Amino acid sequence: MKSYSIVYQCGLANVFRLDSAESRTRVLQGSYTECEAFSRGLVEAGATIHVAHCDRAGDIAEVPWIGGAGDLWTAEKHPPRK
């Protein structure tokens, strides 16, 4: 079973495939709505989805993430249920 993370980032979101403990591959970057819908599809296909945030500019592929959707623009965030 594959694992993925939806990571909220300063007004946009990313979906990463978690290949291993040290390896992440971005599969989508876009609006919250787009990434949330994609993540719901992954859940339906049997994947595990983790929710995180990293409220900094730039490429977040190699920096630490914080668990949960975060506090910025919370009314706009609707992460998929695991």
C-alpha positions, 0 to 999 in steps of 0.5 A: 500500500502506498503512502502520500502526504497532502502538505498545505503551503502558504495558499497552495497545496502539494501532494507527495508520494512517500517512497521511503522514510527519506524519499518524497516525490511531488506528484501534484502542486496546485490549489487546496481544492485540486490537491484535496480532491486528488488526495480523496481519490488516492484514499478511495484507491486504498492509499494512506494519506497524511496531512501536514503543513509547511508555511514557507515559500519555495520548494518544500520537498526537502524541509521538515513538515509539521503534522496537521493542516496548520492555522493559515486560511483554515476555513479554506482547508478540507483535508481528506479523511484517512 
